[in-house]
Amino acid sequence: MNPQQQLEQVVVTAEQMRQIEARIFAAGMPVAALMEKAAGLAASRIQQLYPLSQVSRVGILIGPGHNGGDALVVARELHLAGYQVSLYRPFPKLKDLTAQHAQYAENLGIPSYNDLQSLQQCELIIDGLFGFGLERSLSGEIAQAIHQLNQWSQPVVSIDIPSGLHTDTGEVLGTAVRATHTLCLGLWKRGFFQDAALEYLGKAERIDFGVPPKEAWAILSQSEPIRQINLSSAKQYLPVPRPPVTHKYKQGHLLVICGSRRYAGGAILTGLGARASGVGMLSIAVPESLKPLLVTHLPDALIIDCPETETGAIAQLPPIASDFSKYQVIACGPGLTQQAQSIVQAVLKAECPLVLDADGLNNLVQLGTMASLSLRKAPTVLTPHLGEFKRLFPDIDRPDRDRIQAVQKAAAQSGAIILLKGARTAIAHPQGSVWLVPTSTPALARGGSGDVLTGLIGGLLAQSATSDGSLEALVATAAWWHAQAGILAAQERTELGVDAFTLSQYLLPFLSNAIEKT
């Protein structure tokens, strides 16, 4: 992957973007030239999305800063292309460069108004009020105008980021434009990967105006990177193609410890996720009463029957399951019940990588042994949803406000790799690096889909000989694969038709299609 392609993956803060632009300007690029290039590309993309044959009347919202300048360049280009352009200009005072473009628009005869209502007959609205870096809450006339705009039915294209969203956290600053489409200029901003922002972003895409990799990496190399996982990066960690000469013991041995009489499905679904990973050997430890059921669904796995409690949970691990030296990875938790502290205590002593999910996490909280995770010699992976995350890390305030920062803090505190589930799943390494899963589907909001992910993560880790420093990339690859399978299933079956079992059956079809395309 070349340096320019790598920039497609990176995600920056507002401050990092400011510093990168400052280096570009210091290297000799005039501000006006960069604005012309970025906004010109945005104008071309808007014409592709909304050609003149379909849309003729365009209303453009002009802010006081350079985002307003970008919008005025777009206004000029659309006007010259034959669109009927009208401007909403609520700010009498503009930055110098923006004011120059405003004067040019006036000379071209583009009408401008200080009330939004004058744009109501437009068929398309372009939002250029505020770009990246906004931190103050919107109020007064501007807030009222945005609220009014959000009541209209016209499509809205936001330039760089919807006005009113915090660039880093995705938080709504009083109110925010609900865009149909957002054109992110330069590099991806953190707010695009925060769950709080998703209902405002619409369909987001990046406008690459040619950020010089040298200037970008001069800033980005100063801290641990935040990156998106995509097909290009995932291919480095997927266990295909296999060596021409191999055998099952070289493809990893995963031990799954999960399930109970009440939650038998958790064991099945975790096993199905693990099987889809292609792991060479799969052992599943379950209460003895579940063994016939597991053998039926997973005949290729070694089903280990464990003594069980009166309530049908695993009472203890038999020697074949408690000799952890036989396994490359252990995945523990789904369906285990919250009375399995002894099981969790046992697996924490294992000298191989450990994946804890669901009741594995619940028992970890009850044991009060979070601090001991950093003492483990082998890596630990925790995969909480937001509620579990809050129980595991009660001192991290409002993790839903900035999921990226929260997952970084949690990884640093625990010494574990943390996967925080959500519409935009985030995976952090204790050293600070973060992977983000850029797309997903609400079809995955079904009981059991996380169990499938647990098995998939365990299976990929078991097959890898990668060092600890890249384990979070493997975890991110599993989360990305899981999300992409959900997207494919939803496309074929609708979002309501993707139960966890169905999801598990789409893991390999997605991978097959993805490999074929590349």
VENJO-V21049 format. One record per pair of residues at least 24 apart in sequence whose ideal C-beta (glycine too) atoms are under 6 Angstrom apart, sorted by the first residue. I is the first residue (numbers start at 1). J is the second residue. D is the distance in whole Angstrom. If there is no record, write none. Layout:
i=I j=J d=D
i=I j=J d=D
//
This chain:
i=1 j=232 d=6
i=3 j=213 d=4
i=4 j=213 d=6
i=7 j=216 d=6
i=9 j=227 d=5
i=9 j=228 d=5
i=10 j=227 d=6
i=11 j=188 d=5
i=11 j=190 d=6
i=11 j=226 d=4
i=12 j=187 d=5
i=13 j=168 d=5
i=13 j=190 d=6
i=14 j=132 d=5
i=14 j=133 d=4
i=14 j=167 d=4
i=14 j=168 d=6
i=16 j=219 d=5
i=17 j=132 d=6
i=19 j=219 d=5
i=20 j=215 d=6
i=20 j=216 d=5
i=20 j=219 d=5
i=23 j=215 d=4
i=24 j=215 d=5
i=32 j=97 d=6
i=35 j=69 d=5
i=37 j=209 d=5
i=38 j=185 d=5
i=38 j=209 d=4
i=39 j=70 d=4
i=39 j=73 d=3
i=39 j=74 d=5
i=41 j=207 d=5
i=41 j=209 d=6
i=42 j=74 d=6
i=42 j=159 d=6
i=42 j=183 d=5
i=42 j=207 d=5
i=43 j=74 d=4
i=43 j=77 d=4
i=46 j=157 d=6
i=50 j=124 d=5
i=52 j=82 d=6
i=55 j=123 d=5
i=55 j=124 d=5
i=56 j=84 d=6
i=57 j=84 d=5
i=57 j=122 d=5
i=57 j=123 d=5
i=58 j=83 d=5
i=58 j=85 d=5
i=58 j=122 d=6
i=58 j=124 d=5
i=59 j=86 d=5
i=59 j=119 d=3
i=59 j=122 d=4
i=59 j=125 d=5
i=60 j=87 d=5
i=60 j=126 d=4
i=61 j=88 d=5
i=61 j=127 d=5
i=61 j=128 d=6
i=61 j=129 d=5
i=62 j=87 d=5
i=62 j=89 d=5
i=62 j=128 d=6
i=63 j=128 d=6
i=63 j=129 d=4
i=63 j=130 d=5
i=64 j=91 d=4
i=64 j=94 d=5
i=65 j=95 d=5
i=67 j=128 d=5
i=67 j=130 d=6
i=67 j=131 d=3
i=68 j=98 d=5
i=68 j=128 d=5
i=69 j=97 d=5
i=69 j=98 d=4
i=69 j=101 d=5
i=70 j=128 d=6
i=70 j=159 d=5
i=71 j=128 d=2
i=71 j=159 d=6
i=72 j=101 d=4
i=72 j=102 d=6
i=72 j=105 d=6
i=75 j=105 d=6
i=75 j=110 d=6
i=79 j=108 d=6
i=79 j=110 d=5
i=85 j=110 d=5
i=86 j=111 d=5
i=86 j=119 d=6
i=87 j=112 d=4
i=88 j=113 d=6
i=88 j=116 d=5
i=88 j=119 d=5
i=90 j=114 d=6
i=116 j=145 d=4
i=116 j=148 d=6
i=124 j=155 d=6
i=125 j=154 d=5
i=125 j=156 d=5
i=126 j=157 d=5
i=127 j=156 d=6
i=127 j=158 d=4
i=127 j=163 d=5
i=127 j=177 d=5
i=128 j=159 d=5
i=129 j=163 d=4
i=130 j=163 d=4
i=131 j=160 d=4
i=132 j=160 d=6
i=132 j=161 d=6
i=132 j=167 d=4
i=132 j=189 d=6
i=133 j=167 d=6
i=137 j=173 d=5
i=137 j=174 d=4
i=138 j=164 d=5
i=138 j=173 d=6
i=138 j=174 d=4
i=138 j=175 d=6
i=139 j=174 d=6
i=143 j=174 d=6
i=143 j=175 d=5
i=146 j=175 d=5
i=146 j=177 d=6
i=147 j=175 d=6
i=150 j=178 d=5
i=155 j=180 d=4
i=156 j=180 d=5
i=157 j=181 d=5
i=158 j=182 d=5
i=159 j=183 d=6
i=160 j=185 d=5
i=162 j=200 d=5
i=165 j=191 d=6
i=165 j=197 d=5
i=165 j=200 d=6
i=167 j=191 d=5
i=169 j=194 d=6
i=169 j=401 d=6
i=169 j=402 d=4
i=170 j=194 d=3
i=170 j=196 d=5
i=170 j=197 d=3
i=171 j=196 d=6
i=176 j=200 d=5
i=183 j=207 d=5
i=186 j=211 d=5
i=190 j=404 d=6
i=193 j=424 d=5
i=193 j=436 d=5
i=194 j=403 d=6
i=195 j=422 d=5
i=195 j=423 d=5
i=195 j=424 d=6
i=198 j=423 d=6
i=224 j=432 d=3
i=224 j=433 d=4
i=225 j=433 d=6
i=226 j=434 d=4
i=227 j=435 d=6
i=228 j=436 d=5
i=228 j=438 d=5
i=229 j=435 d=5
i=229 j=437 d=6
i=229 j=476 d=4
i=229 j=480 d=4
i=231 j=514 d=6
i=234 j=477 d=5
i=234 j=480 d=5
i=237 j=473 d=6
i=237 j=474 d=5
i=237 j=477 d=4
i=239 j=278 d=6
i=239 j=463 d=4
i=248 j=280 d=4
i=248 j=281 d=6
i=251 j=280 d=3
i=251 j=463 d=5
i=252 j=279 d=5
i=252 j=280 d=5
i=252 j=328 d=5
i=252 j=462 d=3
i=252 j=463 d=4
i=253 j=281 d=4
i=253 j=327 d=5
i=253 j=328 d=5
i=254 j=279 d=5
i=254 j=282 d=6
i=254 j=329 d=5
i=254 j=458 d=5
i=254 j=459 d=6
i=254 j=462 d=4
i=255 j=283 d=5
i=255 j=327 d=4
i=255 j=330 d=5
i=256 j=284 d=5
i=256 j=331 d=5
i=257 j=285 d=5
i=257 j=332 d=4
i=258 j=334 d=4
i=258 j=335 d=5
i=258 j=336 d=6
i=259 j=286 d=4
i=259 j=290 d=6
i=259 j=335 d=4
i=260 j=312 d=5
i=260 j=313 d=4
i=260 j=335 d=5
i=260 j=337 d=5
i=261 j=289 d=6
i=261 j=312 d=2
i=263 j=335 d=3
i=264 j=290 d=5
i=264 j=293 d=6
i=266 j=334 d=4
i=266 j=335 d=2
i=266 j=451 d=5
i=267 j=335 d=6
i=268 j=297 d=5
i=269 j=448 d=5
i=269 j=451 d=4
i=269 j=452 d=5
i=269 j=500 d=5
i=270 j=334 d=5
i=270 j=451 d=5
i=270 j=454 d=5
i=270 j=455 d=4
i=271 j=298 d=5
i=271 j=301 d=6
i=272 j=504 d=4
i=273 j=452 d=4
i=273 j=455 d=3
i=273 j=456 d=4
i=273 j=504 d=6
i=274 j=455 d=4
i=274 j=458 d=6
i=274 j=459 d=4
i=276 j=507 d=4
i=276 j=508 d=6
i=277 j=456 d=5
i=277 j=459 d=3
i=277 j=460 d=5
i=279 j=459 d=4
i=279 j=462 d=5
i=279 j=463 d=6
i=285 j=321 d=4
i=287 j=312 d=6
i=287 j=314 d=5
i=313 j=337 d=4
i=313 j=339 d=6
i=314 j=343 d=6
i=324 j=350 d=4
i=327 j=352 d=6
i=328 j=352 d=6
i=328 j=462 d=4
i=329 j=353 d=5
i=329 j=458 d=5
i=329 j=461 d=5
i=329 j=462 d=4
i=330 j=354 d=5
i=331 j=355 d=4
i=331 j=454 d=5
i=331 j=458 d=3
i=332 j=356 d=6
i=332 j=360 d=5
i=333 j=357 d=4
i=333 j=358 d=4
i=333 j=359 d=5
i=333 j=360 d=3
i=334 j=358 d=5
i=334 j=451 d=4
i=334 j=454 d=6
i=338 j=362 d=5
i=341 j=367 d=5
i=351 j=377 d=6
i=351 j=378 d=5
i=352 j=378 d=5
i=353 j=378 d=5
i=353 j=379 d=5
i=353 j=461 d=5
i=354 j=380 d=5
i=355 j=381 d=5
i=355 j=457 d=5
i=355 j=458 d=5
i=356 j=382 d=5
i=357 j=383 d=4
i=357 j=454 d=4
i=361 j=388 d=5
i=365 j=391 d=5
i=370 j=414 d=6
i=373 j=414 d=5
i=373 j=415 d=5
i=373 j=416 d=5
i=374 j=415 d=3
i=379 j=468 d=5
i=379 j=471 d=5
i=380 j=416 d=4
i=381 j=417 d=5
i=381 j=475 d=6
i=382 j=416 d=5
i=382 j=418 d=5
i=383 j=419 d=4
i=385 j=421 d=5
i=389 j=420 d=6
i=404 j=434 d=6
i=408 j=432 d=6
i=417 j=471 d=6
i=417 j=472 d=5
i=417 j=475 d=6
i=419 j=475 d=6
i=425 j=479 d=5
i=427 j=472 d=5
i=427 j=475 d=5
i=427 j=476 d=5
i=429 j=472 d=4
i=435 j=476 d=4
i=437 j=479 d=5
i=437 j=480 d=5
i=437 j=483 d=5
i=440 j=483 d=4
i=441 j=486 d=5
i=441 j=487 d=5
i=441 j=490 d=5
i=442 j=495 d=6
i=443 j=486 d=5
i=443 j=490 d=4
i=443 j=495 d=4
i=443 j=498 d=4
i=444 j=486 d=5
i=446 j=499 d=6
i=446 j=500 d=6
i=448 j=500 d=3
i=449 j=500 d=5
i=449 j=503 d=6
i=452 j=500 d=6
i=452 j=503 d=6
i=452 j=504 d=5
i=453 j=482 d=5
i=456 j=482 d=6
i=484 j=510 d=5
i=485 j=510 d=4
//
